[in-house]
């Protein structure tokens, strides 16, 4: 019986160049092995701990059948992973990381006497790493699997996580129950599979969140295509795209209506209502660039208390992000509206006044430090304010 995955049921946005080059490189190395008898020089012996040989042995193969099956499995999982990871350099590093983990685990298993010191050969450790990584990064993606037994054959669609459990779990079972692994690198298989999964778990969580919605949509499209054919899947895809366009239009319409409300309140001096309404949608979790764009738009309507409150929020954001230079820019903008503009945090008065003095923005220092006793009372060192005010005035 043959049960072999051969491709991912996803439509790739771009050719998986690194995956293709890697497969071609393995084929070229195998051709050189058969033509020039260089296999011995490529092997990795576990007792040598040689990182270069870890790489060369992964690219080499024992025979044509060994190369064929490794590349078949590799091309079933790797192209989609390359597309989902996005960065070619990161993808290459992941394959190298798995290669080194496999080599180190081989050496450790020999060192502690679990396996015999046989040389390693083949890409199967990296292939298992791709299977493990797919279980983390694209667990619900279906993999096309060719099934054949005697005179019956069929294409099955199996989720990536199921195949990962089947292959990695099966090898793990053999590793813990068998007395002898023969010439099969069972330790390399299990180590590679776990290395791929845990690399994703520790370093690709953010990437999985970024692609989650897009991947779920593509999985649904491919499932409809599998069940109902191209026409139905294209119809679903078109409907989804139209829904997204309609959703964006509605968001723009809602935003315009929201800003019209703010405009009416600001221009009729209902600043308290305007600020309350703004705070229902914008806060410290809002990206700073969105708050800056909002400030620029409201600034076009003229000076207002709403603008001062928004400026205070932006300065607070810059404080959190340690972007003092940008904070000074907005302090100056707010002081142009009201020279006695108060910061959100009075403990920042002296640091910003000193910074403005040092960078030659004397007007900011004068505005921050003037009338200190009246404006700040005991909350700010008034003596220091007077000193800064004198320096800015004489400067």
N, C-alpha and C positions, 0 to 999 in steps of 0.2 A: 504494500500500500504506500502511496505517496501523498503527503500532506504538506504542501509548500506554499508559503506566502510569496506573492510576486509583485504586487503593486499596492499603493495607497489609493483609496477611493476618494481622492480630492483633486480638484482642478488647480494646478500650480500656476501662480501668477508669473513666474519666470523660470527659465531652464535652471536646473540644479547643477551649476557648472562645477562646483567643488566636488560634489558626489560623482559626477561623470569623470572628472579628471582623476579622482582617487581610484575608481574602478579601472580606468585605462592604465593607470600606473601599476596596479596589481597585475594586469595582463602583460604589460611590458616587462615587469620584473620576472614573471613566470617564463616568458619567452627567452629572456636572458639566462634563466636557470637551465632551461632545456638546451640552449644553444652553446653556452660557455661553461657549464658545470660549476656554477658559483654558489650553489645552495649552502654548502658548508660555511662559507664566509658570511652568510646572512643570518644564520641561526643564533638564537639567544639561549645561552646556557644559564640556568637559574643561579648557579653559584658564582657567576661573574658580576652581576649587578651592573651590567653595561647598558646605559640608557639608549645609546645609538643602536645597539643590536636589538633592543626592544622594538624599535621602529622598523628596522630592516626585516626582522623575522615576521612582523605583522604583515608586511607587504608580500612576503614570499609564500608559496604553497607547495604541497607535496606532489600533487598531480593535477591533471585537468579537471577531474571530478571535484576535488577539494576546492579549486578556484571557482568552478561553476556554482556550486551550492552556496559558498560564502557570498559571491557577488549577487546571486539571486535574492538571498535574504537581505543583503545590504541595500539593494535597489528597491526592495519592498517598503522599507521604512525610512531610509536616509533622505530621499528627495524632499519629502514633505517636511521633515525636521529642519533641513537646510532653509527652506522657505519660511518656516515659522520662526526660527531663530533670528533670521534677518541679516545678521552680520556674518560675512564670510570668514573673517579672522576669528571670531568667537567660535564658529562652527569647527574650524580647523583645530583650534585649541582644545575643544571638547574631545575630538577624536584622539589628539595627542594625550590628553589627560587620561582617557580611558586606557590607551595603550600603556602608559607608564604604570597605572594602577594594576593592570593585568600582569605586567612584568614583575612588579614588586611583590604581588600576591603569590605569583609562581615561585619566586625566590624564597619568600617566607615559608611557604608550604614545604619546600625542600629542606629549609633550615631546621624546621621543627620536626621533620621526619614524616610528614603526612603523605608526600608523594616522592617518587623516585626522581633523581636529577636528570630528567630527559630534556633535550633541547625543545624549545617551543617554535612552532611554525604555523603561520596562517592568520587570517583577518577575523577569525570567529570571535575573539574577545571583544573587538570593536563592534562587530555586528551585534553581539548580545548587548553591548552598551547602547546601541541605537534602539534596540527593542526596549530596554529598560527606560531610556529617556522618553520614548514614545508613550510609555505607560503613565508618565508624569505630565508631559506637555500636551499630548493629544489622546487621552485615554479613550474617548468615545468615537474616535475616527475609525472607520471600518477599513480593514485590510483585505484585499482580494486574495483568496487562498485557493490554490488548485488542489482538488482532491481526486485521487484515482485509485481504483481497486479492481483488478482483473479487467473486466470489460465495461466498467462503469466509471464515469468521470463527471465532475461538476465543479463550478466555481462557487465558492462560499464567501460570504462577507462576515468577517469576524472582527470584533472590536480590539483595538490595540492592547488594552490592558489585559484582555483574556489571553491573547497570544503571549504576552509577557509572563503571565502567571504560568502558562502551559510550558513554555520553553525554559525560562529561568527556574521556575519551581521544579520542573522535571529534572534539570541538571543538579539542582540543590539536593533533591531526594537521592539521586545517584551518589553524589559526593558524600552524603552522610551514611549511606547504607551499603555501598559496594566496597568490597575488599580491595579490588584492583580496577583502575580506570582504563587499563590498556594503553593505547596510544592517543586517547582522546583527552584534550586539555580541559577536563571538567572544572578544575579550579579557575582556570582562565575564563571559562564561560560564565560561571557564577559571579566572579569578581567583576567582569566587564558589565554584566547586567545590572548589578548593584551600583557600580560606579556611575553608569548612565542615569539611573533613577535618582540617586542621591545628589548628583551634580545638579540636576533639574530642581530637586527639592530645596537645595541650599542657595542656588545662584540664579534660577530662572523663574522664581515665583512672580516677580513683577512682569516679566514677559508673558507668562501664562495669563495673567489678568488682562494685559493689553490686547491679546488676541482672542480672548474668550468668546466675545459676542460674534466676531467675524467668523471664527472657527465653527461655532454652533450653527450659524446660518449656512455655512458651506456644507457642513455635515448633513443638515436637513435637505438641502438641494440635492446632494448626491444620493440620499436615501430615497427621495421621490423619484429620481432618475432611475435608480435601480429597480424600483417597484412598478413604475408607470411609464418609463421611457423618457426620451429627450423633450417631447412636446410638453408634457405635464411639468417637468422640472423647470423648463424655460418659462412657462406660464407662472409658476410659483416665484421664480427669481424676479420676473418682471413685476409681479404684484408686490413683492417685498421692497423692491427698489422704489416703486411708486409710493408705497406707504412711508418709506423713509423721506422721500422728497416732500410729501404732504406734511409729515411731522416737522420737518425743518421749516416749511412755510408757516405752520402754525406757531412754532417757536418764535420766528421773526415777527409775526403779527402780534403775539402776546407781548414781546419785548417792546414793540412800537407803542402799544396801548399803555404799557407800564410807564414808559418814558414820557408819554403825553400827560399822564396823571402827574408825574413829578414836575413837568414843565408848568402845568397850570398852578400847582401849589407854590413853586418857587417864585413864579412871576407875580403871584398875588400875595406874596409874603406870608404864606402858610408854612413856614420852614419846619416847625415842630412836626406837622403832619408829614411833610416830605421826608424828613429824617426817619421818622417811624416807619414809613413805607419802604424806604431804602433798606433799612435794617432787616426787613422780612426776607430780602433776597441777597443782600451782600453783607459779609462779615469777615472775620479774620481767616476763615477757610477759603475765601474767594481768592483766586490767583491775582497777584499784585498787578499784572498787566491789565486785567479787566477793570480793576479799581482805577488805574491811571486813565484808561480810556473813558470811563464814566466821568472822572473829574474833568477831562478835557471837554466833554460834551456839555456838562452843566456849566463850565466856565464860560462857554459861548453865550449863555443867557445873562451874564453880568454877575457882579459880586452878590453873595448871599450867605446867610448863616448855614444853609445846607452845604454849601461848598466848603465852609470852614470845618464842619463836622466830618465831611468826607475826607478832607485833607488830614484831619487829626487821625482818622482810621488808617490812612495810607502811611503816615509817618510812623504809627504804631507798628504796622507791618514791616516797614524798613528797619525799625528797631529790632524786631524779632529776627530778621534776616541778616542783621549786622551790616546793613548797607547805608552807612551814615552819610555818605556823599549824596545819595539820592534823597535821603531824608532832609538834608539842608536845602535842596532844590524846592521841596514842597513847603518847608518852613518859610522860605522867601516868598513863594506864591501866596501863602495864607497871610503873611505879613503885609503884602501889597493890598489885601482886602481890609485887614485890620492890624495896624502896627502892634497892638497889644494882644495879639493872638496867643492863647495859652496852649501849651503842649498837653498831650494826654497824660504824661507822666512828668511831674515837676522835678523829679530827681534827674531828669535828662536836660534841664535848663542849662546848668553850668557846663556839662560836657559839650553840648552843641554851641554854646556861646564861645567857649575856648576854641573849638574846632573852626568856627567861622572866623574868629580873630586870626588864627594861625594861617588860614587860607586866604586872607585879605577880604573877606566878605563882612566888612565892618558894620554895614547897616543891619545885618542879621544880629550881630552881637549887641548893638545899641538897642534894638527893639526888644531882645530877650532880657537884657540886664536893666533896662530903665524902670523906675518906679517899683523896685523890687520889694520894698517893705509893704507897700500898698497892695501889690498884685499877689505876692507869694507868702507874706507874713513870715512865720518861723519855719516854713516848709523848705525854704532855700536859704543858703548862706548869703545874706544880703551884703555883708562886707565884701565877699568875693565878687558879687554882682557889681558893686560900686567900683571895685578895682578894674574889672573887665570893661565897664562902661567908660572909665577914665582912659584906659588904654585905647579903646576904639575911638574915642572922641579926639584924643591928641594925635592918633595915627592918621 
